[in-house]
Amino acid sequence: MNFLFGKKPTVNAFAEILEDGRAIGNQEMKKTKYNDFSGKEPLIEILVRVQPDNEPQFEAKMKAGVLLSFLLKAGVRVKVKYEQGTHQHLLLDDENQAIVERNPQLIKK
């Protein structure tokens, strides 16, 4: 197998959301191209502060599906994954229930 075309190793880490994902998701869904949309789930980009175990914290844009945007408020901690050695291609790598359990501020009392 040619190493140039192999999968790049990824890193998993926690990240704190710095922007209001709800507002970004709502703004994205107001676009006219979604009036009669039947494709893949749209992705939005949200600014996060990644807190990896073995390197300093950094800020980057994370991609997440618009359907999860209602959970992505500023201050919420989520799991992300990204390519090792670079701070690009951040993706949300977390489940709804895990996000809610880790962030009690999301539960209305």
N, C-alpha and C positions, 0 to 999 in steps of 0.2 A: 504494500500500500504506500502511496506517495504521501509523505508527511505534509506537503503543501496543501492538500485538499482535505485533511482530517479535521475533526471537530476541535475547536479550541477549548482548553480547559476553562471551566467557569468557577467563580467564587460566589458563595452565598453569604449574605450579611444582612444585618438589620439596618433600616433607614428610617429617619424621621421626615415626615412630609412637611414641606415648608410653604406650599401653596394650597389654595382651596380647590381640591379636585372636583367637588360638586359644581362649583361655578364654571370650571373649565369644561366639564362634561356637558353641562346644560348649554353653554355657549356653542360647543361643537354640534350638538344635536339640533340647534336652531338653523343650521345651514340647509339651504334648499335641496341639496343633493340627498338628504336623508328623508325627504317627504315620502318617497316610495322606494325605500332601500331594502334590498334583499341579499346583500353580500355578506362578507365576513364582518365580525364585530369591529367597529371603528376603534382605533387606539388614540389615546390622548397622551400628552407629555406633561409631567408634573415635576416641579423642582423638589428634590429631596437632599437630605444630608445623610450620606452613607457612613456607617460606623463599623468598618471591618475590624476583625480581631488582630490582624498582623500588620496593619499599616495605618497611617493617620486618616482622620475623617476627611471627607471631600464632598463637595456639592456637585450634583449632576442632574440631568433630566431623566426621569424614569418613564417608560411606556407602560400603560395599563389599559385594559379594556374599558370602554365607556360604561358598561353595565356595573362595574365595581366603583365607579366614581362617587356614588353616594356615601361610601365608607371612607373616602380619602380626604379627610379634613386636615387642616394644619395641626401638627402636634401628634398625629397618629403614627404609631410605629408599625412597620410592615417588613416582610422579608423580600429581598431583591436578589437577583443574580446578575452577574456581569462577567465579561471576559477577563481572565487573569492577565495581569500586566497592563491593563488599560482601564480607563474609567468611562468607557463608552458602551453602548448597547445595554443599558440597564433595563431590566424587565421586572415587573411585579411577579413574585414567585410565592404567593400566599393564598390561602383559602379564606372565604368569607368568615366562617365560624372562628378560625384562629385569629383573625384580625379583631373581631368583636371581643373575644376572650382576653386578648392582650391589651385592649384599650377600653377600659370600663367607662370612659367618658362618652362613648358612642351610645350607651344604653340610657334611654330616657327613664327617669324615675318619677 
